[in-house]
């Protein structure tokens, strides 16, 4: 059924909740987990004077991505689930879908945050993944009671 499961992460509480669910599913199915962090960076440098700053930002994003994907792999190791890490750049929802396609993955498990009463009108990364993915997408949602005031969601 699901032999290879993608768990995108941004290090948020919503992503950790999805990782726990995805790893539990992988353990039950004897599946491998892939965890992905997507760096959504600005395009071509706007001016030569800020080029160095953009390189530093890229390095910081990459370091952060390595850390949060390692956290997911540590969770997977604790559950005796094999884990593959990746850090990529691009538009977040497009890169998630492309990674799942390129790697031949069977499902995507990702979190979505509490968006308040009107948040659902705006659209989310998870919603864009659901609409564009050829593989099943399982979403976990942080409820209003779990949402921290002022916290940003994973999408």
N, C-alpha and C positions, 0 to 999 in steps of 0.2 A: 504494500500500500504506500506508505511513506518511508522510503529508505534514506533520503537526504533532505533535511529540513533547514531552511534559511531563517535565521533570527537576526534581523537588522537591529542595531543598537545605536543609541546616542548617549548612553550612560544615565538617562533619566530614570525616575521611579517607574514610569510607564514601560520603558524598555526592559527594566529588570523584572517586572511582573510578567511580561511576555516571555522573557528568557526562561524564567522558572517554569512557565507552562510548556514552552517548546521543548525544554530539556526533559521534563516529566513525560511528555508525549514520545520523545525520542527514546527514552529509557524503556518505556513500555513496548515500543515497536522494534527495539534493537536497531535504531537508526543513527546516522551520523548527523551532527549539527554543523552548519556553517554559520559563522557570525560575521556581519558586515557593518563597517562604519563608513558612511559616505561624507566626504568633505565637499561641501557646497561652497566653492571658492569663487571670487570674482574672476572675470575673464582677463583679457589682455590688460597689462598694466596701463593705468590711465596717464601716467607721467613717469619719466625716468626717475624723478626724485623720490617716488614712493615705491619703486621696484624692490628695494631692499626690505622695506617693511612688509611687502606682500610675501616675499620669500620667508621671512620670519613667521608670518601668520601661517603659511603653509606647513612649516616645520612644527609649529605648535598644534595645529589641527592633526597632523600625522601622529605626533606623540600622544595626543589625547585619544585618537582612534586606536592606536596600539594598546593603550591602557584599558579602554572600555571593552575591546574585543577580548583581551586577556582575562578580564573579569568574567565574561560569559564562558570562556573556555575553562576557567577554574570552577565555575558552577557545574559545568558539564563533567569535568573530571571527578568531582565529588559524587556525581551520580553514575560514574563509570560509563560515560557517553563520550565517544570520539568527537573531537571538535577541530574545525578548520577555521582559521582567522583570515580576514581580508580587510584592507583599508583601500578605498577607491575614491576618486573624485568625480564630480558631475552633479547634475540635478538629482536630488535625493530619490524621488519616486521612480524616475527613469532608470537610475543606476541600480536600484534594488531589483526591478523587473528584469533588466538586462543581465544582471549577475545570476539570477535564478535561471534564466534561459541559457546563458553561456555555460553554466555548470551542470545543467540537466537536473535541477533540483525538483523535488516532488511537492513541496508546500512551503509557504512563508508564514511564520508566526510573528506578529508584531503588535506593539502596544499602541493604544490611542488614549489620549488624556481626557479628563473632564473639561468640557469647553464652555460650561455655563449654559444658560437657557438658549442663547442665540448662536453659540459657536458652531452648531451643526450646519448653519446656513452658509458658512464660509468655505467649507471643504477642507480636507486634511490630507496629509501625506498618505496615511493609511487608506483613505477613500480613493485617492488617485492610484494607488497600487492595486486595490481591488478592481477598479475599472479597467486597468491596462494589463494585468497579469494573466498569463495563460495557465498558471498553476493555481491551485486553491490557496486562499489567504485566510488565515485564522487570526482574528484580532482579540486582544484582551483589552478591557477598558478599565481605567481608573474611575471609580465612582466619585460622586460629589463628596462623600464622607472621607474618601481616601485622598482627595485633592488637597494639596497644601496651598494656603493663600499665597498668591504671588509667584507660585511655581509655574514654570513653563512646561508644556507637555512635550512629548516626543514628536508631535506634529502640529 
